[in-house]
Amino acid sequence: MSSYSVGQVARTAGVTVRTLHHYDEIGLLSPGGRTPAGYRRYEDEDLDRLQQVLFYRELGFPLDQIADILDDRSVSPNEHLRRQRRLIGDRIRHLQELAAAVERAMEAQKMGIQLTPEEKFEVFGKDYQEGWEDEAEQRWGGTDAWKESQRRTGGYSKADWVRIKAEADALNTRLAEALAAGTAPDSEEGAALAEEHRQHITGNFYECTYAIHRGLGEMYLADPRFTATYEKITPGLARWLRDAIVANADRREA
């Protein structure tokens, strides 16, 4: 059976000798042997345990909890591996969320929004899709509407964004209530709500003509991501809003 000095183990595992001494002192990882002079000698199974210790440590587990986990004889090696796979999956999802938050911050900076990270998270929330901005720029970056939106939003403060989001949320609530009440999208009420939707865009971002508004309505159905935004509010809302937008544009342009 192979054995390794504390220095060899430290170099292999990428930890300090002092760390290994500490693990030994608290009973977390004691070497399987000693030299006649009393120096620590680690065996292969000790390295296996160290690997487990470092894995759980990387995930943020405290040392006393790691000891409890590894010393639980009711848990088989396969169960340990399954647990680790689950924990790795959780960590990956967490890191993906952090990456998305960084992307949102980059988008906000790109748009000229001067907010702290906490404010950005508060305003945009978890449902914000950072890729939408890049895609919007690719689609409409050369248009006057895009340039106007960039110019206007570049000067917005946190209070402005909070107000805009509150207005949009309140409008979405009224849209959902109209759908739930059986209001026809081509009715007077439906047209009024569609017009309010258009005016919200015009008042905060760019001049949303009826032609542009029609195009947005069609996109709410054609693009699954935008459809999902409204379907999350209430099923059927994406189509209802599209129909209300079309009906309102027909009325105004008649």
C-alpha positions, 0 to 999 in steps of 0.5 A: 500500500502506498503512503505519502508524506504530509508535504506530498499530500499538500502539493497533490491536493493543493492545500497547505501543510498547516491545513492538513495538520488542522484537519488531523487535530480536529479529527476530520482527516487523520493519517493512517500511519506514522513514521518511527519518528512520528511523522504523518504518513497518508494512505490511499484511503486517506486521500480519498477522504481528503477528496471528499472533505475538499469537495464539501468544503468547496460547496461551503459546508462547515468542517464539523458538518463535513465530519458528520456527513463523512462519518455517517456509516449509513450512507454508502459510497454510491449515495455519497456520489449521488448526493455530490452530483445533486449538490454539483447540479445545485451549484451549477444552477446557482452559478448560472443565476450569478452569471445572468445577474452579471449579464443584467448588470452589463446590459444596464450599464450598456443602457446607461442605467446607473444603479447598484447591483442590489437596485438592478436586482430589485428593479429587473427581477429574476424574470428579466432576460438579458438576451432580449436586449442584444436581440432587440439591438440586432433587430432594430438597432438601426431604427429611429425607435431604437435610437430614441429608446436608448437616448431616453432610457440612458437618463433614467434613474432607479425611481424612473425604472421602478415607476415604469415597472409599477405602471406595467405591472398595474396594466398587466393586472388590468389586462388579466382581469379583463380576460378573466371577466370575458371581455372581448379584445375588440370591445371598447374596453379591450381597445382602451387597454390596448391603447394604454399599452401603446401609450405606456411604450410611447411615454417611456421609450419611443413613439409607438405607432399603430404599425409598430404596435401591431408588430409587437402584438404579433411578436407576442405570439410568434416568439415563445419567450414573449408569449411566456411572459404574458402566459405567466400572468394568466393563460391566454393573455398573449393572444388576447392582447395581440387581438386587442392591439390589432382591433385598436389599431383598426379602429384608430386607423379607420 
